[in-house]
Amino acid sequence: MTYRPKDTQERILHRLKIAKGHLQKVIQMVESGHYCIDVIHQSQAVQQALKEADGVVLENHLQTCVVDHIKNGEANESIQEIMNVFKKSK
């Protein structure tokens, strides 16, 4: 289990709830036949909210898990793990 300070956990959840709200709006817009460009704009808001949540999670990971890995002589493994995440996102 990863350690997340309460404020970090709240920041992550806040951003995810924003994304959830935007996604619900996208679904409603598609069901109602809204203009395609408007749907895309709302979808982009979902993606941005998720990126922001990912950023907070990554920041926490770097400040906690990665620091612990470096202290334990596992820096290369930790770096590779992070690089693999970014390779998947392309």
N, CA, C and O of each residue as an XYZ file, in Angstrom:
360
protein
N       0.835     -1.175      0.000
C       0.000      0.000      0.000
C       0.886      1.246      0.000
O       1.903      1.297      0.692
N       0.496      2.225     -0.765
C       1.264      3.450     -0.877
C       0.804      4.461      0.147
O      -0.391      4.604      0.405
N       1.757      5.158      0.724
C       1.413      6.219      1.663
C       1.013      7.471      0.893
O       1.733      7.929      0.006
N      -0.137      8.011      1.245
C      -0.590      9.290      0.690
C      -1.073     10.146      1.849
O      -1.988      9.755      2.574
N      -0.462     11.315      2.029
C      -0.988     12.206      3.065
C      -2.451     12.519      2.772
O      -2.886     12.485      1.621
N      -3.197     12.822      3.822
C      -4.624     13.077      3.680
C      -4.896     14.168      2.651
O      -5.824     14.036      1.853
N      -4.112     15.239      2.650
C      -4.361     16.320      1.692
C      -4.078     15.866      0.261
O      -4.761     16.299     -0.667
N      -3.090     15.010      0.073
C      -2.795     14.479     -1.266
C      -3.931     13.581     -1.726
O      -4.379     13.677     -2.868
N      -4.390     12.721     -0.854
C      -5.510     11.836     -1.175
C      -6.732     12.667     -1.569
O      -7.429     12.343     -2.530
N      -6.982     13.732     -0.826
C      -8.124     14.595     -1.125
C      -7.959     15.291     -2.474
O      -8.928     15.432     -3.220
N      -6.736     15.728     -2.794
C      -6.475     16.370     -4.091
C      -6.724     15.394     -5.236
O      -7.318     15.761     -6.250
N      -6.274     14.162     -5.078
C      -6.468     13.140     -6.114
C      -7.962     12.863     -6.290
O      -8.471     12.862     -7.411
N      -8.650     12.632     -5.193
C     -10.076     12.338     -5.262
C     -10.860     13.501     -5.852
O     -11.796     13.292     -6.623
N     -10.488     14.716     -5.498
C     -11.157     15.898     -6.046
C     -11.057     15.925     -7.568
O     -12.052     16.151     -8.257
N      -9.854     15.694     -8.087
C      -9.657     15.711     -9.535
C     -10.394     14.560    -10.212
O     -10.943     14.732    -11.300
N     -10.410     13.405     -9.589
C     -11.133     12.267    -10.163
C     -12.639     12.507    -10.173
O     -13.331     12.111    -11.111
N     -13.135     13.148     -9.141
C     -14.566     13.463     -9.106
C     -14.923     14.508    -10.157
O     -16.011     14.470    -10.731
N     -14.009     15.437    -10.407
C     -14.216     16.403    -11.497
C     -14.302     15.656    -12.824
O     -15.194     15.916    -13.631
N     -13.372     14.725    -13.046
C     -13.374     13.936    -14.280
C     -14.672     13.141    -14.405
O     -15.255     13.061    -15.486
N     -15.115     12.561    -13.309
C     -16.359     11.785    -13.316
C     -17.543     12.661    -13.705
O     -18.396     12.249    -14.490
N     -17.591     13.861    -13.159
C     -18.673     14.783    -13.494
C     -18.653     15.173    -14.960
O     -19.695     15.215    -15.615
N     -17.457     15.460    -15.474
C     -17.329     15.792    -16.889
C     -17.739     14.610    -17.766
O     -18.403     14.791    -18.786
N     -17.339     13.395    -17.365
C     -17.682     12.214    -18.144
C     -19.192     11.986    -18.157
O     -19.759     11.634    -19.191
N     -19.833     12.181    -17.027
C     -21.287     12.050    -16.994
C     -21.935     13.055    -17.946
O     -22.924     12.748    -18.611
N     -21.363     14.253    -18.001
C     -21.883     15.275    -18.908
C     -21.678     14.856    -20.357
O     -22.567     15.061    -21.184
N     -20.534     14.277    -20.682
C     -20.272     13.804    -22.046
C     -21.315     12.762    -22.445
O     -21.871     12.818    -23.542
N     -21.571     11.826    -21.563
C     -22.548     10.772    -21.842
C     -23.923     11.382    -22.106
O     -24.602     11.012    -23.064
N     -24.323     12.318    -21.249
C     -25.616     12.977    -21.423
C     -25.674     13.729    -22.759
O     -26.693     13.709    -23.450
N     -24.581     14.382    -23.105
C     -24.541     15.145    -24.355
C     -24.686     14.228    -25.565
O     -25.405     14.550    -26.512
N     -24.006     13.091    -25.533
C     -24.093     12.142    -26.650
C     -25.506     11.576    -26.734
O     -26.079     11.476    -27.819
N     -26.060     11.209    -25.591
C     -27.420     10.670    -25.572
C     -28.442     11.687    -26.088
O     -29.444     11.315    -26.699
N     -28.180     12.964    -25.838
C     -29.112     14.022    -26.250
C     -28.833     14.552    -27.648
O     -29.567     15.405    -28.148
N     -27.783     14.054    -28.279
C     -27.469     14.466    -29.640
C     -26.858     15.847    -29.751
O     -27.087     16.548    -30.737
N     -26.084     16.249    -28.756
C     -25.426     17.555    -28.802
C     -24.430     17.634    -29.961
O     -23.987     16.620    -30.502
N     -24.109     18.834    -30.309
C     -23.154     19.141    -31.381
C     -21.809     18.471    -31.090
O     -21.296     18.551    -29.974
N     -21.250     17.817    -32.095
C     -20.033     17.000    -31.932
C     -18.876     17.777    -31.299
O     -18.194     17.268    -30.409
N     -18.662     18.990    -31.752
C     -17.543     19.778    -31.231
C     -17.737     20.073    -29.745
O     -16.771     20.088    -28.981
N     -18.972     20.305    -29.339
C     -19.246     20.526    -27.918
C     -18.942     19.270    -27.105
O     -18.433     19.355    -25.987
N     -19.254     18.112    -27.669
C     -18.950     16.837    -27.007
C     -17.440     16.669    -26.867
O     -16.944     16.246    -25.823
N     -16.726     17.003    -27.921
C     -15.257     16.882    -27.879
C     -14.674     17.803    -26.814
O     -13.782     17.400    -26.068
N     -15.164     19.021    -26.738
C     -14.660     19.945    -25.713
C     -14.880     19.383    -24.307
O     -13.998     19.470    -23.454
N     -16.037     18.819    -24.078
C     -16.329     18.248    -22.767
C     -15.455     17.011    -22.520
O     -14.992     16.796    -21.400
N     -15.233     16.214    -23.543
C     -14.362     15.049    -23.430
C     -12.931     15.466    -23.100
O     -12.248     14.806    -22.317
N     -12.493     16.545    -23.695
C     -11.148     17.050    -23.406
C     -11.034     17.483    -21.945
O      -9.971     17.349    -21.338
N     -12.114     17.997    -21.388
C     -12.117     18.366    -19.974
C     -11.929     17.128    -19.092
O     -11.238     17.181    -18.075
N     -12.548     16.021    -19.491
C     -12.367     14.758    -18.759
C     -10.896     14.359    -18.791
O     -10.305     14.038    -17.759
N     -10.322     14.382    -19.973
C      -8.929     13.976    -20.138
C      -7.985     14.872    -19.339
O      -7.024     14.386    -18.742
N      -8.252     16.170    -19.324
C      -7.413     17.097    -18.570
C      -7.510     16.829    -17.071
O      -6.502     16.855    -16.365
N      -8.700     16.576    -16.598
C      -8.875     16.281    -15.171
C      -8.131     14.998    -14.788
O      -7.551     14.914    -13.705
N      -8.148     14.011    -15.669
C      -7.414     12.767    -15.402
C      -5.902     13.005    -15.423
O      -5.171     12.453    -14.601
N      -5.446     13.820    -16.356
C      -4.008     14.150    -16.397
C      -3.575     14.846    -15.116
O      -2.498     14.577    -14.585
N      -4.422     15.744    -14.626
C      -4.096     16.441    -13.388
C      -4.059     15.469    -12.209
O      -3.193     15.584    -11.342
N      -4.985     14.522    -12.169
C      -4.970     13.502    -11.116
C      -3.704     12.665    -11.223
O      -3.062     12.380    -10.212
N      -3.340     12.271    -12.435
C      -2.104     11.506    -12.636
C      -0.890     12.276    -12.137
O       0.020     11.699    -11.542
N      -0.881     13.571    -12.381
C       0.235     14.403    -11.934
C       0.379     14.400    -10.422
O       1.493     14.331     -9.903
N      -0.725     14.473     -9.720
C      -0.685     14.453     -8.255
C      -0.221     13.080     -7.764
O       0.581     12.989     -6.834
N      -0.722     12.024     -8.384
C      -0.301     10.663     -7.996
C       1.192     10.485     -8.251
O       1.904      9.945     -7.405
N       1.672     10.936     -9.409
C       3.099     10.805     -9.721
C       3.950     11.603     -8.750
O       4.979     11.116     -8.281
N       3.535     12.814     -8.446
C       4.284     13.637     -7.488
C       4.400     12.916     -6.146
O       5.480     12.871     -5.557
N       3.299     12.357     -5.666
C       3.324     11.618     -4.409
C       4.250     10.407     -4.511
O       5.011     10.119     -3.588
N       4.178      9.705     -5.636
C       5.033      8.522     -5.831
C       6.513      8.905     -5.769
O       7.319      8.223     -5.136
N       6.849     10.003     -6.433
C       8.243     10.447     -6.434
C       8.704     10.831     -5.034
O       9.838     10.545     -4.650
N       7.837     11.470     -4.281
C       8.209     11.936     -2.943
C       8.237     10.823     -1.899
O       8.844     10.979     -0.840
N       7.591      9.718     -2.190
C       7.520      8.645     -1.195
C       8.227      7.379     -1.684
O       9.320      7.059     -1.218
N       7.621      6.680     -2.596
C       8.141      5.379     -3.048
C       9.523      5.494     -3.678
O      10.419      4.708     -3.368
N       9.696      6.469     -4.559
C      10.988      6.600     -5.245
C      12.090      6.936     -4.248
O      13.190      6.389     -4.331
N      11.803      7.826     -3.312
C      12.792      8.160     -2.287
C      13.176      6.908     -1.500
O      14.354      6.677     -1.226
N      12.178      6.104     -1.138
C      12.463      4.857     -0.420
C      13.298      3.904     -1.269
O      14.222      3.268     -0.761
N      12.977      3.801     -2.563
C      13.746      2.918     -3.450
C      15.188      3.372     -3.544
O      16.097      2.542     -3.509
N      15.417      4.662     -3.663
C      16.783      5.181     -3.750
C      17.541      4.855     -2.467
O      18.690      4.416     -2.512
N      16.891      5.072     -1.326
C      17.529      4.769     -0.034
C      17.882      3.290      0.082
O      18.856      2.928      0.742
N      17.081      2.432     -0.565
C      17.304      0.981     -0.492
C      18.161      0.461     -1.636
O      18.295     -0.750     -1.811
N      18.742      1.369     -2.416
C      19.604      0.949     -3.520
C      18.834      0.407     -4.710
O      19.389     -0.348     -5.508
N      17.575      0.773     -4.843
C      16.737      0.269     -5.930
C      16.373      1.377     -6.926
O      15.296      1.351     -7.524
N      17.259      2.329     -7.097
C      16.963      3.483     -7.955
C      16.691      3.060     -9.392
O      15.742      3.548    -10.007
N      17.506      2.163     -9.940
C      17.333      1.759    -11.341
C      15.974      1.107    -11.583
O      15.328      1.366    -12.599
N      15.548      0.269    -10.655
C      14.247     -0.381    -10.786
C      13.125      0.656    -10.756
O      12.164      0.570    -11.520
N      13.259      1.619     -9.874
C      12.240      2.654     -9.739
C      12.176      3.525    -10.991
O      11.092      3.867    -11.463
N      13.336      3.879    -11.519
C      13.383      4.673    -12.749
C      12.749      3.905    -13.898
O      11.969      4.471    -14.664
N      13.072      2.632    -14.028
C      12.509      1.809    -15.106
C      10.993      1.695    -14.984
O      10.277      1.730    -15.985
N      10.518      1.562    -13.770
C       9.078      1.474    -13.528
C       8.370      2.738    -14.031
O       7.337      2.657    -14.695
N       8.929      3.887    -13.712
C       8.337      5.152    -14.153
C       8.433      5.297    -15.668
O       7.478      5.738    -16.307
N       9.552      4.939    -16.237
C       9.726      5.030    -17.690
C       8.718      4.138    -18.408
O       8.192      4.519    -19.454
N       8.446      2.965    -17.863
C       7.457      2.061    -18.467
C       6.062      2.681    -18.485
O       5.299      2.474    -19.429
N       5.735      3.431    -17.454
C       4.436      4.112    -17.422
C       4.352      5.104    -18.569
O       3.333      5.164    -19.258
N       5.398      5.878    -18.783
C       5.382      6.883    -19.837
C       5.455      6.271    -21.232
O       4.926      6.842    -22.186
N       6.096      5.130    -21.359
C       6.130      4.447    -22.653
C       4.741      3.956    -23.046
O       4.392      3.957    -24.226
N       3.955      3.541    -22.072
C       2.591      3.055    -22.335
C       1.672      4.189    -22.747
O       0.706      3.967    -23.477
N       1.959      5.406    -22.289
C       1.053      6.525    -22.566
C       1.212      7.105    -23.964
O       0.445      7.980    -24.365
N       2.183      6.633    -24.692
C       2.389      7.161    -26.058
C       1.493      6.491    -27.045
O       1.535      6.812    -28.233
